[in-house]
Amino acid sequence: MTVNFAPGDLVRARGREWVALPAPREGILALRPLSGSENDMVILDPGLEMMPVEAARFDLPDDASPTVQSKAALLADALRLTLRRGAGPFRSAAQLAFEPRTYQLVPLLMALRLPVVRLLIADDVGIGKTIEAGLILRELMDRGEVDAFSVLCPPHLVEQWVLELKNRFGIDAVAVTSGTAARLERGLPLAQTLFDAYPYTVVSLDYIKADRRREGFARACPDFVIVDEAHACVGTHKGKQQRFELLSGLARDPDRRMVMLTATPHSGDEQAFARLLSLIDPSFASMDFEDARFRERLARHLVQRRRIDITSGEWGEERAFPRKDEMEGGLPYRLSKDHLAFQEAVLDYCFGVVFKAGTGQRERRLAFWGTLALMRCVGSSPAAALSALRNRASNESERLEPQIYDEDGDDEDAVDIEPSANFDADPALLALVQHAEELVAKPDPKLSALIDVLTPLIKKGANPVVFCRYLAT
């Protein structure tokens, strides 16, 4: 009986297991050993074999028995590495912990056609720019072309990138921020930089852009760099100027591979867009968009899709994204007397702190951050306000301050923990803590209003996602 095998099928022939490759013609098999390379490929005719060629079978293991953790981890890795993909065009396919969507492979194909990868991925929010950049990185690593990399991103995205690289691509990267750099550098030889010791890094842009660090990073920077939120690096105010100087210095190395990610490449500022394109090729900064030759050159380095492009095209992604219901404005709700009194008490306290702030720049900045952080927490929930007040009352400001804002930071929105209030502990502060504790135990009018909105949606079968500014909320 003739057995037809498709590329990627596992086959047993000549006493061993093989992976079927695309055959040169019907009736002939092209096989690569399961544990071999493409150089070990053989062509055989099943009709001429002494032993029948059949589908490979792997018997189930014996009943599990207690063992050490290392063996369990080895089994888990073996299950994750899907050898059935071994005949595919991408060497990284077996290293992925997910199944990429078809459209997410487009940037990877574009990157493999470039002699030096310089890409601007400007896909819409939610399409998967992190996935697309990670696919390029993983493929080049598995081809042996990249042995070190850095991801540059705003401080509030550092931990998210570390987790994505670990969980989806099996890459263990370290976070480099103002709060972790000193610990990572401790004990290193004088001649060794942090980036020599740790080849896989996710670096806070606001930490590394400082004048005293920028030049050192440029000398030690790996030859593969991913820049997240790239549009935030090309503005004209001081913080973004520092970021742009950092990136333009890296881009001057013609052999450095760079993948930049942004959902908003052009915000209407022609100068900022030109600066962004100059990171791909300096000549792009002065090119005419009406020139067809320029657009053709740029198309090799720029990929931009909206959700409607994915769902209305021939990608087979009709169910890729949920339908979005938009509503103008917010939903009002009425504060209870206790919640209103608490907000007014916190506001009065913050006015007093600002009024008594010193004249030094650091004192004024901490007063501003403290009042802003506390009022945002109060507006989020009593639980978030209580967490911020307790952090200060417990004298945790020194530990939390590096997470409130990265050194040299200019993004006051990059906060997802409940920051310390940064005020001196006094009876008024302790009274606010007690008031917040009482409110946490009472019904929250904002939560009640949210439940009223979500209940009919859930009854219709929706699976809503609720975003909160602070973890305690």
C-alpha positions as CSV (number, residue, x, y, z in Angstrom):
1,M,0.0,0.0,0.0
2,T,1.4,3.4,-0.9
3,V,1.5,6.0,1.9
4,N,1.4,9.7,1.0
5,F,3.4,11.9,3.3
6,A,3.1,15.7,3.5
7,P,6.0,17.9,4.3
8,G,6.5,17.9,8.1
9,D,5.2,14.4,8.6
10,L,7.2,12.0,10.7
11,V,8.3,8.9,8.8
12,R,10.0,5.7,9.9
13,A,12.3,4.1,7.3
14,R,15.6,2.2,7.3
15,G,15.4,1.7,11.0
16,R,15.1,5.4,12.1
17,E,12.8,8.3,12.2
18,W,12.8,11.1,9.6
19,V,11.0,14.4,8.8
20,A,9.3,14.5,5.3
21,L,10.5,17.4,3.1
22,P,8.9,18.6,-0.1
23,A,9.4,15.8,-2.6
24,P,10.9,16.3,-6.1
25,R,8.0,14.4,-7.7
26,E,5.1,12.1,-6.8
27,G,6.0,8.7,-5.5
28,I,9.4,9.8,-4.2
29,L,10.2,10.9,-0.7
30,A,12.7,13.5,0.5
31,L,13.6,12.8,4.1
32,R,15.7,14.5,6.7
33,P,16.8,12.6,9.8
34,L,14.8,13.7,12.9
35,S,18.0,14.6,14.7
36,G,20.1,15.5,11.7
37,S,20.6,18.5,9.4
38,E,19.6,19.4,5.9
39,N,22.9,18.1,4.7
40,D,21.8,14.6,5.8
41,M,18.7,14.6,3.5
42,V,18.1,11.5,1.4
43,I,15.8,10.8,-1.6
44,L,14.2,7.3,-1.7
45,D,11.6,5.4,-3.5
46,P,9.3,3.5,-1.0
47,G,8.8,0.7,-3.6
48,L,12.6,-0.1,-3.6
49,E,13.0,-0.3,0.2
50,M,13.4,-3.7,1.8
51,M,11.5,-2.6,4.9
52,P,8.1,-0.8,4.5
53,V,8.1,3.0,4.9
54,E,5.4,4.0,7.4
55,A,4.3,6.7,9.6
56,A,6.5,7.0,12.7
57,R,5.0,6.1,16.0
58,F,6.1,7.1,19.5
59,D,4.6,5.0,22.2
60,L,3.2,6.7,25.3
61,P,5.6,6.8,28.2
62,D,5.3,4.4,31.1
63,D,3.3,5.6,34.1
64,A,5.0,8.6,35.6
65,S,7.1,8.1,38.7
66,P,8.5,10.6,41.2
67,T,11.6,12.2,39.8
68,V,13.8,15.3,40.2
69,Q,12.7,18.7,38.9
70,S,15.4,18.9,36.2
71,K,13.9,15.8,34.5
72,A,10.4,17.3,34.7
73,A,11.7,20.5,33.2
74,L,13.4,18.5,30.4
75,L,10.1,16.8,29.6
76,A,8.2,20.1,29.6
77,D,10.8,21.5,27.1
78,A,10.4,18.4,24.9
79,L,6.7,18.9,24.8
80,R,7.1,22.5,23.9
81,L,9.6,21.9,21.1
82,T,7.3,20.7,18.3
83,L,9.5,18.7,16.0
84,R,6.7,18.4,13.5
85,R,7.6,21.9,12.4
86,G,11.2,21.0,11.7
87,A,10.7,20.9,7.9
88,G,9.3,24.5,7.8
89,P,11.1,27.5,6.3
90,F,11.9,29.1,9.7
91,R,14.4,27.5,12.1
92,S,12.8,29.3,15.0
93,A,9.4,27.6,14.6
94,A,10.2,24.9,17.2
95,Q,11.3,27.5,19.8
96,L,8.0,29.3,19.9
97,A,5.5,28.8,22.6
98,F,2.6,30.0,20.5
99,E,1.2,29.7,16.9
100,P,1.9,33.0,15.1
101,R,-0.9,34.3,12.8
102,T,-0.2,34.4,9.1
103,Y,0.0,38.2,8.9
104,Q,2.5,38.4,11.8
105,L,5.1,36.6,9.6
106,V,5.2,39.5,7.0
107,P,7.8,41.6,8.9
108,L,9.9,38.4,9.4
109,L,9.9,37.8,5.6
110,M,10.7,41.4,5.0
111,A,13.6,41.3,7.5
112,L,15.1,38.1,5.9
113,R,15.2,39.9,2.5
114,L,17.3,42.8,3.8
115,P,21.1,42.6,4.0
116,V,21.0,44.5,7.3
117,V,17.7,44.5,9.1
118,R,16.3,48.0,9.5
119,L,12.5,47.9,9.9
120,L,9.8,50.2,11.1
121,I,6.8,48.2,12.2
122,A,3.9,50.6,12.5
123,D,1.0,48.2,12.8
124,D,-2.1,49.2,14.6
125,V,-2.5,48.7,18.4
126,G,-3.3,45.0,19.2
127,I,-2.1,43.5,15.9
128,G,1.0,42.2,17.6
129,K,4.1,44.3,17.1
130,T,5.9,42.7,20.0
131,I,5.2,39.3,18.5
132,E,6.5,40.4,15.1
133,A,9.7,41.9,16.5
134,G,10.3,38.8,18.6
135,L,9.8,36.5,15.6
136,I,12.6,38.4,13.8
137,L,14.9,38.2,16.9
138,R,14.3,34.5,17.5
139,E,14.8,33.5,13.9
140,L,18.1,35.4,13.6
141,M,19.3,33.9,16.9
142,D,18.5,30.4,15.7
143,R,20.3,31.1,12.4
144,G,23.4,32.0,14.4
145,E,23.4,35.6,13.1
146,V,22.6,37.3,16.5
147,D,24.2,36.3,19.8
148,A,23.3,39.4,21.8
149,F,20.5,42.0,21.7
150,S,18.9,44.9,23.6
151,V,15.3,46.0,23.7
152,L,14.9,49.7,24.4
153,C,11.5,50.7,25.8
154,P,9.9,53.2,28.2
155,P,10.4,52.2,31.8
156,H,6.8,51.0,32.4
157,L,7.2,48.4,29.6
158,V,10.4,46.8,30.7
159,E,8.9,44.0,32.8
160,Q,6.3,43.3,30.2
161,W,9.0,42.8,27.6
162,V,11.0,40.5,29.9
163,L,7.9,38.4,30.4
164,E,7.0,38.3,26.7
165,L,10.5,37.2,25.7
166,K,10.5,34.5,28.4
167,N,7.0,33.1,27.9
168,R,6.6,33.3,24.2
169,F,10.2,32.9,22.8
170,G,12.1,31.1,25.5
171,I,14.6,34.0,25.9
172,D,15.8,34.9,29.4
173,A,16.6,38.7,29.3
174,V,17.5,40.9,32.3
175,A,15.8,44.2,33.0
176,V,18.2,47.2,33.1
177,T,16.6,50.2,34.9
178,S,17.7,52.8,37.4
179,G,16.6,50.4,40.1
180,T,18.4,47.3,38.8
181,A,21.6,48.5,37.1
182,A,23.6,48.9,40.3
183,R,22.8,45.4,41.4
184,L,23.7,43.9,38.0
185,E,27.0,45.8,37.9
186,R,28.0,44.8,41.4
187,G,31.0,42.4,41.3
188,L,31.7,42.7,37.6
189,P,35.4,43.1,36.6
190,L,36.5,46.7,35.8
191,A,37.0,45.9,32.1
192,Q,33.6,44.2,31.7
193,T,30.4,46.2,31.1
194,L,26.9,45.2,32.2
195,F,26.1,44.5,28.5
196,D,29.1,42.2,28.1
197,A,28.1,40.2,31.1
198,Y,24.4,40.0,30.1
199,P,24.0,39.6,26.4
200,Y,20.1,39.7,26.5
201,T,18.8,42.9,28.0
202,V,15.6,45.0,28.2
203,V,16.7,48.5,28.9
204,S,14.7,51.5,30.1
205,L,15.1,54.3,27.6
206,D,14.9,57.0,30.3
207,Y,17.7,55.3,32.2
208,I,20.2,54.8,29.3
209,K,19.6,58.1,27.5
210,A,21.4,60.1,30.2
211,D,24.6,61.9,29.0
212,R,26.8,59.9,31.4
213,R,25.4,56.6,30.2
214,R,24.7,57.1,26.5
215,E,28.2,57.0,25.2
216,G,29.1,53.9,27.2
217,F,26.0,52.1,26.0
218,A,26.8,53.0,22.4
219,R,30.2,51.4,22.7
220,A,28.9,48.2,24.4
221,C,25.5,48.0,22.5
222,P,24.8,44.7,20.8
223,D,24.4,44.6,17.0
224,F,20.6,43.9,17.3
225,V,18.3,46.5,18.8
226,I,14.5,46.6,19.2
227,V,13.1,50.1,20.0
228,D,9.5,50.1,21.4
229,E,7.4,53.2,21.2
230,A,9.8,54.7,18.7
231,H,7.7,57.7,18.0
232,A,8.4,58.9,21.6
233,C,12.1,59.2,20.7
234,V,12.0,61.8,17.9
235,G,10.3,64.8,19.5
236,T,12.0,68.2,20.1
237,H,11.8,68.7,23.9
238,K,14.8,67.9,26.1
239,G,13.9,64.3,27.1
240,K,13.1,63.1,23.6
241,Q,16.1,64.9,22.2
242,Q,18.2,62.7,24.5
243,R,16.4,59.6,23.3
244,F,16.9,60.6,19.6
245,E,20.6,61.3,20.2
246,L,21.0,57.8,21.7
247,L,19.2,56.1,18.8
248,S,20.9,58.2,16.1
249,G,24.2,57.3,17.6
250,L,23.3,53.6,17.4
251,A,22.0,53.9,13.9
252,R,25.3,55.4,12.6
253,D,26.7,51.8,12.7
254,P,25.7,50.6,9.2
255,D,25.9,46.9,10.4
256,R,23.6,47.3,13.4
257,R,20.2,45.7,13.0
258,M,17.4,47.8,14.3
259,V,13.7,47.1,14.5
260,M,11.5,50.0,15.6
261,L,7.9,49.6,16.8
262,T,5.2,52.3,16.9
263,A,1.5,52.4,16.4
264,T,1.6,56.1,15.6
265,P,4.6,56.8,13.2
266,H,3.2,60.1,11.9
267,S,1.4,62.4,14.3
268,G,1.3,65.3,11.9
269,D,4.8,66.5,12.7
270,E,6.7,66.2,9.5
271,Q,10.0,66.9,11.2
272,A,9.5,64.2,13.8
273,F,8.5,61.7,11.1
274,A,11.6,62.6,9.1
275,R,13.8,62.0,12.2
276,L,12.2,58.7,12.7
277,L,12.8,57.6,9.1
278,S,16.4,58.8,9.4
279,L,17.0,56.0,11.9
280,I,16.4,53.5,9.0
281,D,18.5,55.4,6.5
282,P,19.9,59.0,6.9
283,S,18.8,59.7,3.3
284,F,15.2,59.1,4.2
285,A,15.1,62.3,6.3
286,S,15.2,64.5,3.2
287,M,13.3,62.5,0.6
288,D,10.1,63.6,-1.2
289,F,7.0,61.5,-0.4
290,E,5.7,62.4,-3.8
291,D,8.7,60.6,-5.4
292,A,7.6,57.0,-6.4
293,R,11.2,55.8,-6.2
294,F,11.4,57.0,-2.6
295,R,8.2,55.2,-1.7
296,E,9.4,52.1,-3.3
297,R,12.6,52.2,-1.2
298,L,10.7,53.0,2.0
299,A,8.3,50.1,1.4
300,R,11.2,47.6,1.9
301,H,11.6,48.9,5.4
302,L,8.1,50.0,6.6
303,V,5.1,47.8,7.3
304,Q,1.9,49.3,8.5
305,R,-1.5,47.5,8.8
306,R,-4.7,48.5,10.5
307,R,-7.1,46.0,12.0
308,I,-9.5,46.5,9.1
309,D,-6.6,45.6,6.7
310,I,-6.2,42.2,8.4
311,T,-9.9,41.3,8.8
312,S,-11.0,42.5,5.3
313,G,-8.1,41.0,3.4
314,E,-7.3,37.4,2.5
315,W,-5.6,36.6,5.8
316,G,-8.4,34.4,7.1
317,E,-8.4,36.5,10.3
318,E,-12.1,37.4,10.5
319,R,-12.2,36.3,14.1
320,A,-8.8,37.8,15.1
321,F,-10.1,40.9,16.8
322,P,-13.3,41.5,18.8
323,R,-15.7,44.1,17.7
324,K,-15.1,47.4,19.5
325,D,-18.0,49.4,20.9
326,E,-17.1,53.1,21.4
327,M,-18.8,55.6,23.7
328,E,-18.3,59.3,23.7
329,G,-17.3,60.7,27.1
330,G,-17.2,59.0,30.4
331,L,-19.9,57.6,32.6
332,P,-20.7,59.9,35.5
333,Y,-21.3,58.5,39.0
334,R,-22.2,60.2,42.3
335,L,-19.8,60.1,45.2
336,S,-21.1,59.2,48.6
337,K,-20.7,61.7,51.4
338,D,-17.8,59.8,52.9
339,H,-15.9,59.5,49.6
340,L,-16.5,63.2,48.8
341,A,-15.2,64.2,52.3
342,F,-12.1,62.0,51.8
343,Q,-11.3,63.5,48.4
344,E,-11.7,67.1,49.8
345,A,-9.5,66.2,52.8
346,V,-6.7,64.8,50.6
347,L,-7.0,67.9,48.3
348,D,-6.6,70.2,51.3
349,Y,-3.6,68.2,52.5
350,C,-1.9,68.4,49.1
351,F,-2.4,72.2,48.9
352,G,-0.6,72.4,52.3
353,V,2.3,70.2,51.2
354,V,2.8,72.3,48.0
355,F,2.6,75.5,50.0
356,K,5.3,74.3,52.5
357,A,7.6,72.9,49.8
358,G,11.2,74.1,49.9
359,T,12.9,76.2,47.2
360,G,15.2,73.4,46.0
361,Q,14.5,71.7,42.7
362,R,14.4,68.3,44.3
363,E,12.0,69.4,47.0
364,R,9.7,71.0,44.5
365,R,9.8,68.0,42.2
366,L,9.0,65.6,45.0
367,A,6.2,67.8,46.3
368,F,4.7,67.9,42.8
369,W,5.1,64.1,42.3
370,G,3.7,63.4,45.7
371,T,0.6,65.5,45.4
372,L,0.0,64.3,41.8
373,A,0.5,60.6,42.7
374,L,-1.8,60.8,45.7
375,M,-4.6,62.6,43.9
376,R,-4.4,60.0,41.1
377,C,-4.6,57.2,43.6
378,V,-7.6,58.8,45.3
379,G,-9.3,59.2,41.9
380,S,-8.6,55.6,41.1
381,S,-9.9,54.0,44.3
382,P,-9.7,54.2,48.1
383,A,-7.5,51.0,48.0
384,A,-4.9,52.7,45.8
385,A,-5.0,55.8,48.0
386,L,-4.5,53.7,51.1
387,S,-1.6,51.8,49.5
388,A,0.2,55.1,48.6
389,L,-0.4,56.6,52.1
390,R,0.8,53.4,53.8
391,N,3.9,53.4,51.6
392,R,4.9,56.8,52.9
393,A,3.8,56.1,56.5
394,S,6.1,53.0,56.4
395,N,9.0,55.1,55.2
396,E,9.2,53.2,51.9
397,S,9.8,56.1,49.6
398,E,13.4,55.3,49.0
399,R,12.6,51.8,47.9
400,L,9.6,52.9,45.7
401,E,11.0,56.1,44.3
402,P,13.1,54.4,41.5
403,Q,9.8,52.8,40.3
404,I,7.8,56.0,40.4
405,Y,9.9,57.5,37.6
406,D,13.1,56.4,36.0
407,E,16.0,58.7,36.6
408,D,16.1,61.3,33.9
409,G,12.5,60.3,33.1
410,D,10.0,62.6,31.4
411,D,6.9,60.3,31.3
412,E,4.8,61.0,34.4
413,D,2.2,58.5,33.1
414,A,4.6,55.5,33.3
415,V,3.3,54.4,36.7
416,D,1.4,51.3,37.5
417,I,2.2,50.8,41.2
418,E,0.8,52.9,44.0
419,P,3.6,55.3,44.5
420,S,4.7,56.8,47.8
421,A,3.2,60.1,48.7
422,N,6.7,61.4,49.5
423,F,5.4,63.5,52.4
424,D,6.7,63.7,56.0
425,A,4.6,61.6,58.3
426,D,2.5,63.8,60.5
427,P,-0.9,63.5,62.4
428,A,-2.8,64.8,59.3
429,L,-1.3,62.0,57.1
430,L,-2.1,59.4,59.7
431,A,-5.7,60.7,59.8
432,L,-5.9,60.2,56.0
433,V,-4.7,56.7,56.4
434,Q,-7.4,55.9,58.9
435,H,-10.1,57.6,56.8
436,A,-8.9,55.5,53.7
437,E,-9.0,52.3,55.8
438,E,-12.6,53.0,56.7
439,L,-13.6,53.7,53.0
440,V,-12.0,50.4,51.8
441,A,-14.5,48.5,53.9
442,K,-17.5,50.4,52.4
443,P,-19.1,50.1,49.0
444,D,-17.3,52.0,46.3
445,P,-19.6,54.1,44.1
446,K,-17.3,53.9,41.1
447,L,-17.2,50.1,41.4
448,S,-21.0,50.0,41.7
449,A,-21.4,52.1,38.5
450,L,-18.9,49.8,36.7
451,I,-20.9,46.7,37.8
452,D,-24.1,48.3,36.4
453,V,-22.4,48.7,33.0
454,L,-20.8,45.3,32.8
455,T,-23.7,43.2,34.0
456,P,-25.8,43.4,30.8
457,L,-22.7,42.9,28.7
458,I,-21.8,39.7,30.5
459,K,-25.4,38.5,30.1
460,K,-25.0,38.9,26.4
461,G,-21.9,36.7,26.4
462,A,-19.2,39.3,26.4
463,N,-15.9,38.9,28.1
464,P,-15.0,42.4,29.1
465,V,-11.5,43.4,30.2
466,V,-11.2,46.1,32.8
467,F,-8.1,48.3,32.8
468,C,-7.0,50.0,36.0
469,R,-4.3,52.6,36.5
470,Y,-3.0,51.1,39.8
471,L,-2.5,47.5,41.0
472,A,-4.4,48.0,44.2
473,T,-7.5,49.2,42.3
